[in-house]
Amino acid sequence: MADIVLERDRAWTNYHETQAFTVAEHYRYIRGNAPAPDGPALFGASAQRLCEHLGALPGRAAAGLLGRAWSLSDIVGNPARQLELDQLDGIAWVEGVHLHHRTRLAPRQAVFVGGGATWKQVADFVENDRQSPRTIVTSGSHLAQSVAGSIGTATGGSRLGYGGVQNQIIAIHFANGPGRSIWVERASDPVIGHVAGDLCDTVIRNDGVFEDALVHLGGMGLVNGVVVETAAPARFTMLKMTKPVDATWLSWLQAGDYDAIAAWLGYPQAPVYYEVQVDPFAWDKTPAIHTLYLRTEAPLIDTPAPTRPNVPVAGLLGNLGWALSRTDLGAEACTARPAPAANRFPDTEPHPAWCQDMRNALADLHAYYSTCLITPTTPEQSGAQTWGQLHATPPAPSQKALIYSAAFAFSQDRLMRALPIMSKAVQGRPRHFLFTLRFTRSAAGTMAYARFPRSVVLDFEGLKVTPEIAAACEESLTLIHRALRSARIAFSPHWAKLGPIDPTTIARGFGPETDPESRIARWKVTRDLLLGAEGKRLFRNAALERWGLA
Ligand SMILES: Cc1cc2nc3c(=O)[nH]c(=O)nc-3n(C[C@H](O)[C@H](O)[C@H](O)COP(=O)(O)OP(=O)(O)OC[C@H]3O[C@@H](n4cnc5c(N)ncnc54)[C@H](O)[C@@H]3O)c2cc1C
């Protein structure tokens, strides 16, 4: 039997410790032992218990839903009350008997996934199925975010020609309180048949409502579960190398000609993934770090082949981790770091010795890059891995709470103008950050921050080892935003990361709210539909209130 347990006055922080406080009422969903016979039974059992719980909560404080608390912004975290959903993690195949008569799917091409399951759990489940292995299409750098939490902020990676993690979702089951168990899917793409009606109080098949509900920002109710569409199994080889870039490369990138880039890097094959890290201060001088995934038929390997470059693979965070490990500061940082403190930054200075060393070690990213020359490998040397294997490594513990992570999206059509402008904006600033460029197309969801038909997501990854370094990062980011605005290059910030977001910025991208056809207006109409007045008090968070979206 599923249960919900209460712990009072519990000390809590999010993953990167940008928030830390004592939670007055911390509830945790406990899944119980009995294995559910199938997906609908799985969803039914948890929805019943969760709806009861929500019905008993007075609406003065928000429910405070927690996925894995990997968000850095205050879109997650609520001192009055929280509900931890990590055990809402059942997964089961969508079988033929569950499918809608008009569906385009065959049995076992999709999975019922509890909202609290991580993408790692999903990838392991579908990739390791003996009978009919499948895979996931995309993810962030790591797989430890919950499915519900990550779709809610439109988390993404750099799968070429594809959107964010939310693009894999084809149905959502909300458990929003007694009488408000609601199934939502697209009318144009029906998935689940009569079992949805048996399971829920209401079934909504409507394309607009689905798009609104998908990127929920924690404000559409409790995602009890979703249906994830999976893909045919595939193997990839990951290649990572440095090579200086120039205006021609930038023109290929703006055009989305990744094949030309792969050929120029020595791999004449269409890549399925490309991301690139550039020096913000000298993008066309310092060698950039290129990461490609190519499809391969090579046999799977369990661990990276010995000839593979000995560099962490997880994008910039990995590279910062590598820099930390080179200076032997990572381990010390873990032990020397003071206990988490309230608000954004530690109220006590980190250990002065490593803090000073860290500044010295990372003050000049030119030096960092020049020591970061990685020998290209061949696909044969690198071996093959599934998507799940490629992203399975968790972030290094030494990076926890040390990273200043912000991101924003702009149109790929503006890349040739935007990159030099951003670089110019930060000249002379402290060099505590890098740019990672990732690429998405047609991100699903009304409130997806990568809202352009082809978006560049610029990850601004820096350090926040001291309040002053964090503040320097934030100032640089603000200068970049200002420069883009002056150049009339539209952008939208990542909902879950650091950096300035305010109602004006949001209205520029998604408003104005007074226009009933605007994204904000449509999103709010769906919020009313799914929640009603009582539910809107329960499903909100500090960020939504500040942004004028609650
Ligand atoms: C180490 C690290 C790496 C990251 N890498 C990337 C990356 O590669 N790409 C990228 O785009 N982002 C990345 N992020 C950001 C991260 O993906 C997002 O913050 C994501 O939303 C976190 O998922 P979560 O499960 O931790 O959700 P949480 O942070 O716990 O929650 C996010 C929102 O969803 C709500 N929520 C959670 N569960 C439910 C539920 N069951 N029902 C309804 N609402 C719910 C919460 O209330 C909150 O509003 C990274 C963050 C970290 C710390």
The ligand as an SDF file (V2000), in Angstrom:
LIG
                    3D

 53 58  0  0  0  0  0  0  0  0999 V2000
   23.8850   18.6640  -12.3110 C   0  0  0  0  0  0  0  0  0  0  0  0
   22.7940   19.2910  -13.1430 C   0  0  0  0  0  0  0  0  0  0  0  0
   22.7890   19.0940  -14.5140 C   0  0  0  0  0  0  0  0  0  0  0  0
   21.7790   19.6730  -15.2940 C   0  0  0  0  0  0  0  0  0  0  0  0
   21.8210   19.4970  -16.6370 N   0  0  0  0  0  0  0  0  0  0  0  0
   20.8910   20.0760  -17.4240 C   0  0  0  0  0  0  0  0  0  0  0  0
   20.9230   19.9160  -18.8330 C   0  0  0  0  0  0  0  0  0  0  0  0
   21.7820   19.2360  -19.3820 O   0  0  0  0  0  0  0  0  0  0  0  0
   19.9640   20.5440  -19.5660 N   0  0  0  0  0  0  0  0  0  0  0  0
   18.9950   21.3120  -18.9860 C   0  0  0  0  0  0  0  0  0  0  0  0
   18.1430   21.8590  -19.7070 O   0  0  0  0  0  0  0  0  0  0  0  0
   18.9270   21.4610  -17.6460 N   0  0  0  0  0  0  0  0  0  0  0  0
   19.8480   20.8580  -16.8600 C   0  0  0  0  0  0  0  0  0  0  0  0
   19.7710   21.0050  -15.4930 N   0  0  0  0  0  0  0  0  0  0  0  0
   18.5730   21.6220  -14.9110 C   0  0  0  0  0  0  0  0  0  0  0  0
   17.5540   20.5070  -14.5620 C   0  0  0  0  0  0  0  0  0  0  0  0
   17.3930   19.6300  -15.6370 O   0  0  0  0  0  0  0  0  0  0  0  0
   16.1660   21.0890  -14.2420 C   0  0  0  0  0  0  0  0  0  0  0  0
   16.2770   21.8850  -13.1160 O   0  0  0  0  0  0  0  0  0  0  0  0
   15.0950   20.0060  -14.0060 C   0  0  0  0  0  0  0  0  0  0  0  0
   13.8350   20.6150  -13.9540 O   0  0  0  0  0  0  0  0  0  0  0  0
   15.3400   19.2660  -12.7120 C   0  0  0  0  0  0  0  0  0  0  0  0
   14.5190   18.1340  -12.6010 O   0  0  0  0  0  0  0  0  0  0  0  0
   14.0920   17.6490  -11.1450 P   0  0  0  0  0  0  0  0  0  0  0  0
   13.4990   16.3160  -11.2240 O   0  0  0  0  0  0  0  0  0  0  0  0
   15.2230   17.8050  -10.2090 O   0  0  0  0  0  0  0  0  0  0  0  0
   12.9460   18.7130  -10.8420 O   0  0  0  0  0  0  0  0  0  0  0  0
   12.8030   19.6720   -9.5960 P   0  0  0  0  0  0  0  0  0  0  0  0
   13.9110   20.6540   -9.6140 O   0  0  0  0  0  0  0  0  0  0  0  0
   12.6300   18.8720   -8.3610 O   0  0  0  0  0  0  0  0  0  0  0  0
   11.4190   20.3800   -9.9580 O   0  0  0  0  0  0  0  0  0  0  0  0
   11.2630   21.2150  -11.0730 C   0  0  0  0  0  0  0  0  0  0  0  0
    9.8190   21.7410  -11.0750 C   0  0  0  0  0  0  0  0  0  0  0  0
    8.9260   20.6610  -11.3110 O   0  0  0  0  0  0  0  0  0  0  0  0
    8.0040   20.5350  -10.2240 C   0  0  0  0  0  0  0  0  0  0  0  0
    7.7490   19.1090  -10.0330 N   0  0  0  0  0  0  0  0  0  0  0  0
    8.6130   18.1490   -9.6660 C   0  0  0  0  0  0  0  0  0  0  0  0
    7.9940   16.9590   -9.6440 N   0  0  0  0  0  0  0  0  0  0  0  0
    6.7080   17.1780  -10.0100 C   0  0  0  0  0  0  0  0  0  0  0  0
    5.5680   16.3540  -10.1880 C   0  0  0  0  0  0  0  0  0  0  0  0
    5.6050   15.0330   -9.9970 N   0  0  0  0  0  0  0  0  0  0  0  0
    4.4240   16.9330  -10.5960 N   0  0  0  0  0  0  0  0  0  0  0  0
    4.3440   18.2530  -10.8350 C   0  0  0  0  0  0  0  0  0  0  0  0
    5.3790   19.0880  -10.6650 N   0  0  0  0  0  0  0  0  0  0  0  0
    6.5510   18.5440  -10.2650 C   0  0  0  0  0  0  0  0  0  0  0  0
    8.6750   21.1900   -9.0400 C   0  0  0  0  0  0  0  0  0  0  0  0
    7.7260   21.6310   -8.0890 O   0  0  0  0  0  0  0  0  0  0  0  0
    9.3950   22.3370   -9.7270 C   0  0  0  0  0  0  0  0  0  0  0  0
    8.5080   23.3880   -9.9560 O   0  0  0  0  0  0  0  0  0  0  0  0
   20.7620   20.4530  -14.6830 C   0  0  0  0  0  0  0  0  0  0  0  0
   20.7710   20.6470  -13.2920 C   0  0  0  0  0  0  0  0  0  0  0  0
   21.7770   20.0680  -12.5290 C   0  0  0  0  0  0  0  0  0  0  0  0
   21.7790   20.2860  -11.0410 C   0  0  0  0  0  0  0  0  0  0  0  0
  1  2  1  0
  2  3  1  0
  2 52  2  0
  3  4  2  0
  4  5  1  0
  4 50  1  0
  5  6  2  0
  6  7  1  0
  6 13  1  0
  7  8  2  0
  7  9  1  0
  9 10  1  0
 10 11  2  0
 10 12  1  0
 12 13  2  0
 13 14  1  0
 14 15  1  0
 14 50  1  0
 15 16  1  0
 16 17  1  0
 16 18  1  0
 18 19  1  0
 18 20  1  0
 20 21  1  0
 20 22  1  0
 22 23  1  0
 23 24  1  0
 24 25  2  0
 24 26  1  0
 24 27  1  0
 27 28  1  0
 28 29  2  0
 28 30  1  0
 28 31  1  0
 31 32  1  0
 32 33  1  0
 33 34  1  0
 33 48  1  0
 34 35  1  0
 35 36  1  0
 35 46  1  0
 36 37  1  0
 36 45  1  0
 37 38  2  0
 38 39  1  0
 39 40  1  0
 39 45  2  0
 40 41  1  0
 40 42  2  0
 42 43  1  0
 43 44  2  0
 44 45  1  0
 46 47  1  0
 46 48  1  0
 48 49  1  0
 50 51  2  0
 51 52  1  0
 52 53  1  0
M  END
$$$$
